Amino acid sequence: MNMNKSKNLLVYPVILYPESKGYSVEISDIDNGTWTQGETIEEALLMAEDVIGIMLEDEIDFPKATGLENLNVEDPNIKTIVSIDIEAYRRNNPKTVRKNVTVPEYLVKLGKRNNINFSATLTEALRTKLGV
């Protein structure tokens, strides 16, 4: 079963392990097994979503998800899925990267005279051009 439903929506199975003060969460398909935790089931699942986003935000090819039906768990452990829209995650958790660009000199002079923030302007232009 391919749990990746669309290009941007990533869906991975997780196993929640009850602990004395919350839940540990195993995400076996990410980085040969990644773990997180939370005090409640809801918090643990949100943390798992965030871990998936952090681990995969720079990736283009995503790890194949194991089918939920292929996970064997013993009581009281819980198997479920976590989904994340990776493009929305990237937009909501942006990292800035320094890029050197070449532009006509007259535009640089005009921009400086008009107190233009070149980084903000380039970011805005790219968002418009890319429709994001």
C-alpha positions as CSV (number, residue, x, y, z in Angstrom):
1,M,0.0,0.0,0.0
2,N,1.4,3.3,-1.0
3,M,0.5,5.7,1.8
4,N,1.7,8.8,-0.1
5,K,-1.6,10.1,-1.5
6,S,-0.4,13.1,-3.5
7,K,2.7,15.0,-4.3
8,N,2.5,17.3,-1.3
9,L,0.6,15.1,1.2
10,L,2.9,12.7,3.0
11,V,1.3,10.0,5.2
12,Y,3.4,7.7,7.4
13,P,2.4,5.1,10.0
14,V,3.5,5.6,13.6
15,I,3.5,3.5,16.7
16,L,2.6,5.1,20.1
17,Y,4.1,3.6,23.2
18,P,2.4,4.6,26.5
19,E,4.9,5.7,29.1
20,S,4.4,6.8,32.7
21,K,4.2,10.5,31.7
22,G,3.0,10.4,28.1
23,Y,3.7,8.6,24.9
24,S,6.8,7.8,22.9
25,V,6.3,7.7,19.1
26,E,8.2,5.6,16.6
27,I,8.3,6.7,13.0
28,S,10.1,3.7,11.5
29,D,10.1,4.9,7.8
30,I,12.0,8.2,8.5
31,D,15.8,8.1,8.8
32,N,15.9,4.3,9.6
33,G,13.6,5.0,12.6
34,T,13.0,8.3,14.3
35,W,11.5,8.9,17.7
36,T,9.6,11.7,19.4
37,Q,7.3,12.0,22.4
38,G,4.4,13.9,23.9
39,E,2.5,14.1,27.2
40,T,-0.9,13.3,25.5
41,I,-1.8,11.3,22.3
42,E,-2.6,14.6,20.6
43,E,0.7,16.2,21.5
44,A,2.6,13.1,20.6
45,L,1.0,13.0,17.1
46,L,1.7,16.8,16.6
47,M,5.3,16.2,17.6
48,A,5.5,13.3,15.1
49,E,4.1,15.6,12.3
50,D,6.7,18.2,13.2
51,V,9.5,15.6,13.2
52,I,8.4,14.3,9.7
53,G,8.4,17.9,8.5
54,I,11.8,18.7,9.9
55,M,13.4,15.5,8.6
56,L,11.9,15.8,5.1
57,E,11.6,19.6,4.4
58,D,14.7,19.6,2.3
59,E,14.0,16.4,0.4
60,I,12.6,15.9,-3.1
61,D,12.3,12.1,-3.0
62,F,10.5,10.9,0.1
63,P,10.8,7.5,1.9
64,K,8.2,5.0,0.9
65,A,5.7,4.5,3.7
66,T,5.0,1.1,5.2
67,G,1.4,0.1,5.0
68,L,-0.4,0.4,8.3
69,E,-1.7,-3.1,7.9
70,N,2.0,-4.3,7.8
71,L,2.8,-2.9,11.3
72,N,2.5,-5.4,14.1
73,V,1.9,-3.9,17.6
74,E,1.1,-5.4,20.9
75,D,-1.3,-4.0,23.5
76,P,-1.2,-1.3,24.9
77,N,0.8,0.2,22.0
78,I,-1.2,2.0,19.3
79,K,-0.6,2.1,15.6
80,T,-2.0,5.0,13.5
81,I,-1.0,7.4,10.8
82,V,0.4,10.9,10.7
83,S,-0.1,13.1,7.6
84,I,1.6,16.3,6.7
85,D,1.3,18.7,3.7
86,I,5.0,19.2,3.1
87,E,4.6,22.3,1.0
88,A,2.4,23.9,3.7
89,Y,5.1,22.9,6.2
90,R,7.8,24.5,4.2
91,R,5.8,27.8,3.8
92,N,5.0,27.9,7.5
93,N,8.5,27.1,8.7
94,P,10.7,29.0,6.2
95,K,14.5,28.9,6.4
96,T,16.3,31.8,4.7
97,V,19.2,31.1,2.3
98,R,21.6,33.6,1.1
99,K,21.6,33.9,-2.7
100,N,23.8,36.1,-4.8
101,V,22.0,37.5,-7.8
102,T,23.0,39.7,-10.7
103,V,20.7,42.6,-11.6
104,P,21.2,45.6,-13.8
105,E,23.1,48.4,-12.0
106,Y,20.4,51.0,-12.7
107,L,17.8,48.9,-10.8
108,V,20.2,48.6,-7.8
109,K,20.6,52.4,-7.8
110,L,16.9,53.0,-8.1
111,G,16.2,50.5,-5.4
112,K,18.6,52.0,-3.0
113,R,17.2,55.5,-3.6
114,N,13.7,54.2,-2.9
115,N,14.7,52.1,0.2
116,I,13.8,48.8,-1.5
117,N,14.4,45.7,0.5
118,F,15.9,43.5,-2.2
119,S,15.5,40.2,-0.3
120,A,11.8,40.9,0.4
121,T,11.2,42.0,-3.2
122,L,12.9,38.9,-4.6
123,T,10.9,36.7,-2.2
124,E,7.7,38.4,-3.2
125,A,8.5,38.1,-6.9
126,L,9.4,34.4,-6.6
127,R,6.2,33.6,-4.7
128,T,4.1,35.4,-7.4
129,K,6.0,33.7,-10.2
130,L,5.6,30.2,-8.6
131,G,2.1,30.8,-7.4
132,V,2.7,30.0,-3.8
